[in-house]
Amino acid sequence: MIVTVSKAKKAFPFKYTRFERARIIGARALQIAMGAPVLIETDKKDPLEIAREELERGLIPITVKRKRDSFVWLEHSDLF
C-alpha cells in the first residue's frame, strides 16, 4: 500500500488554534524580552502584551506546521 503525503500551503489569513496562538505569543515574547526589535509602535512595556498585539495585527513572521492526515503549512509570508 502506497500512501502519499501532500503538502498544501494555506495563505494568510487563517485561523490558529488556541495552542498555536499560545506558542507563537510565548516564542515572540521571549524574543522581545531577549532584545529582538519590536515590529509595532506601542507604549506597552510587557513583552507578552507586545507579542499579543503583533499577532493580532498579523505581523509575526512565524510558520506553523500541522500534522493531520497530510502536512499543512500555515505561512504568513509577506514579511519573508
Secondary structure, DSSP 8 states (H G I E B T S, - for coil): ------EEEEESS----HHHHHHHHHHHHHHHHTT---SS------HHHHHHHHHHHT-----EEEESSSEEEEE-GGG-
